[in-house]
Amino acid sequence: MNPTLPSLQLTRLLQLASPALPVGAYTYSQGLEWAVESAVIGNEATAGRWIADLLLHGIGRFEAPLVAALLRAWPAVETGEIARLNGEFLASRESAEVRAETVQMGFSLNRLVRDLRDPALAEVERTLATLDEIAFPTGWAGLAAAWSITPEAAITAYLWSWAENQVMAALKAVPLGQASGQRLLAELGGQIPAVAAAALQLPETQWSNFTPAFAIACARHETQYSRLFRS
């Protein structure tokens, strides 16, 4: 075994989870901005509760298990299953803005796959080209699988990246200080390993994204007059 391989996988994983990944994630709040506007979120404690609830009951029970399923489908290039899961995720989006978000980020990630000029991503590029619209988790899982990142590490990083983006949105919208942001990330980071482990084992019959307050916040954001974010 090449002793440098685990380190290379780690650097690739850090690249995928980085806020510098050029997919525009920083421009979206996923309804959090409306929760601030409506005074549901107004300080560190309420921001932490909102994000943690979504982590545990929303993304952790639907998006993360779906990414886990994609990570199983990509190595075998199961194009039918990849297309099905991609369609399931697109259909699950609660509002026009949130659906547009994942399609825009998926489009940007698809362009990045081409621009990286990595031979290891050739099959990912060919498979993504068969999809009319690419959901962000579909493309992201394709890169993670092509770079031989373990599902456990990939799901953990995916959840961390989501949580970091939510905290950054809260810092701007509430606003909160940098120390508050780090406390929130430390608390969320402590919960992520268990959420990731559960997502890897959750059968599809038990997936659920039933989060009514989140869906309402996303829909209300579409008519919010003053805003910083696109969702």
C-alpha positions in Angstrom: 0.0 0.0 0.0 1.3 3.5 -0.9 2.0 5.2 2.5 1.1 8.6 1.1 -2.4 7.5 0.0 -4.2 8.2 3.4 -2.6 11.7 3.5 -3.7 12.3 -0.1 -7.2 11.3 0.7 -7.2 13.6 3.6 -6.1 16.6 1.5 -8.7 15.8 -1.1 -11.4 15.6 1.6 -10.3 18.9 3.1 -10.5 20.4 -0.4 -14.1 19.1 -0.8 -15.2 20.4 2.6 -13.4 23.8 2.3 -15.5 27.0 2.1 -13.1 27.9 -0.8 -14.8 25.2 -3.0 -16.1 27.4 -5.8 -19.7 26.4 -5.8 -21.2 29.5 -4.2 -22.4 27.9 -0.9 -21.6 31.1 1.0 -24.4 32.9 -0.8 -27.2 30.7 0.7 -28.7 30.5 4.2 -31.4 27.9 3.6 -34.1 29.9 5.4 -31.9 30.9 8.3 -32.0 34.5 7.2 -35.8 34.6 7.3 -35.7 33.0 10.8 -33.5 35.9 11.9 -35.9 38.4 10.2 -38.9 36.9 12.0 -37.0 36.9 15.4 -37.0 33.1 15.7 -33.2 33.5 15.8 -31.8 36.4 17.6 -28.7 35.3 19.5 -26.1 32.5 19.8 -28.4 30.2 21.7 -31.3 30.4 19.3 -29.0 30.1 16.3 -27.4 27.0 17.8 -30.8 25.4 18.4 -32.0 26.1 14.9 -28.9 24.7 13.2 -28.7 21.7 15.6 -32.4 20.8 15.0 -31.8 20.8 11.3 -28.7 18.7 11.6 -30.5 16.1 13.7 -33.9 16.0 12.2 -33.4 17.3 8.6 -30.0 16.9 6.9 -29.0 14.1 9.2 -32.1 12.0 8.4 -32.4 12.7 4.7 -29.5 14.4 2.9 -26.7 12.6 4.7 -28.2 9.1 4.2 -28.8 10.0 0.5 -25.2 11.0 0.2 -24.2 7.7 1.8 -26.3 5.9 -0.8 -24.6 7.9 -3.6 -21.2 7.0 -2.2 -22.2 3.3 -2.5 -23.5 3.8 -6.1 -20.6 5.8 -7.5 -17.7 3.3 -7.3 -19.7 0.8 -9.3 -20.9 3.6 -11.7 -24.5 2.5 -11.1 -25.9 5.2 -13.4 -29.5 4.3 -12.9 -29.2 4.5 -9.1 -27.2 7.7 -9.3 -29.9 9.3 -11.5 -32.7 8.0 -9.2 -31.1 9.4 -6.1 -30.4 12.7 -7.9 -34.0 13.0 -8.8 -35.1 12.1 -5.3 -33.1 14.9 -3.9 -34.3 17.5 -6.4 -37.9 16.5 -5.7 -37.3 16.9 -1.9 -36.5 20.6 -2.1 -39.0 22.6 -0.1 -39.0 25.8 -2.1 -38.0 27.2 -5.5 -35.0 29.0 -4.0 -33.7 25.9 -2.2 -34.2 23.8 -5.4 -32.4 26.5 -7.4 -29.6 26.4 -4.8 -28.7 22.8 -5.2 -29.0 23.0 -9.0 -26.7 26.0 -9.2 -24.2 24.4 -6.8 -24.4 21.1 -8.8 -23.8 23.0 -12.0 -20.7 24.8 -10.5 -19.4 21.5 -9.2 -19.8 19.9 -12.6 -17.8 22.7 -14.1 -15.1 22.2 -11.4 -14.9 18.5 -12.3 -14.0 19.5 -15.8 -11.6 22.3 -14.8 -9.6 20.1 -12.4 -8.4 18.0 -15.4 -8.0 15.0 -13.1 -8.0 11.7 -15.0 -9.5 10.0 -11.9 -12.6 12.1 -12.4 -13.2 11.1 -16.0 -16.0 8.7 -15.2 -17.7 11.2 -12.9 -17.6 13.7 -15.7 -19.2 11.3 -18.1 -21.9 10.2 -15.7 -22.8 13.8 -14.7 -23.2 14.7 -18.4 -26.1 12.3 -18.6 -28.2 14.2 -16.0 -30.3 17.1 -17.1 -29.9 18.8 -13.7 -27.3 17.9 -11.1 -28.1 18.1 -7.4 -25.1 19.2 -5.4 -24.9 16.0 -3.3 -24.8 13.9 -6.4 -21.7 15.7 -7.8 -20.0 16.0 -4.4 -20.4 12.3 -3.7 -19.0 11.5 -7.1 -15.8 13.4 -6.4 -15.5 11.8 -2.9 -15.9 8.3 -4.3 -13.5 8.9 -7.2 -10.8 10.2 -4.8 -11.3 7.0 -2.7 -12.5 8.8 0.4 -14.2 6.5 2.9 -17.9 6.9 3.3 -17.4 7.6 7.1 -15.0 10.4 6.4 -17.0 11.8 3.5 -20.3 12.0 5.4 -18.6 13.6 8.4 -17.0 16.2 6.2 -20.2 16.8 4.3 -22.1 17.5 7.5 -19.2 19.7 8.8 -19.2 21.8 5.6 -23.0 22.3 5.9 -22.8 23.3 9.6 -19.9 25.7 8.9 -21.9 27.4 6.2 -24.9 27.7 8.5 -22.9 29.2 11.2 -21.2 31.7 8.8 -24.7 32.7 7.7 -25.7 33.3 11.3 -22.6 35.3 12.0 -23.6 37.7 9.1 -27.4 37.7 9.6 -27.9 37.9 13.4 -25.1 39.2 13.6 -22.8 37.2 15.9 -19.2 37.5 16.9 -16.4 35.2 15.9 -16.2 33.6 19.3 -19.9 32.8 19.2 -19.3 31.1 15.8 -16.5 29.0 17.2 -18.6 27.9 20.2 -21.4 26.9 17.8 -19.1 25.0 15.6 -17.6 23.2 18.6 -21.0 22.2 19.8 -22.2 21.1 16.3 -18.9 19.3 15.7 -19.5 17.2 18.8 -22.8 16.0 17.4 -21.7 15.3 13.9 -19.9 11.9 14.4 -23.1 10.3 15.8 -25.2 11.9 13.1 -22.8 10.6 10.4 -22.7 7.1 11.8 -26.5 6.9 12.0 -26.8 8.2 8.4 -24.6 5.5 7.1 -26.9 2.8 8.6 -30.3 4.4 8.0 -32.4 2.4 5.5 -34.1 4.4 2.8 -37.6 3.5 4.2 -36.7 5.5 7.3 -35.3 8.6 5.5 -37.2 11.8 6.4 -36.9 15.5 5.8 -40.1 16.4 7.6 -39.1 19.8 9.0 -42.1 22.1 8.6 -40.5 25.2 10.1 -37.6 24.9 7.8 -39.8 24.6 4.8 -41.8 27.6 5.8 -38.7 29.7 6.4 -37.4 28.8 3.0 -40.7 29.7 1.3 -41.0 33.0 3.2 -37.5 34.0 2.3 -38.5 34.1 -1.3 -40.6 37.3 -0.6 -38.3 38.8 2.1 -37.7 42.4 1.2 -34.2 43.0 2.6 -31.7 40.1 2.5 -28.1 39.1 2.1 -28.6 35.6 0.9 -30.1 33.8 -2.1 -32.1 31.3 0.0 
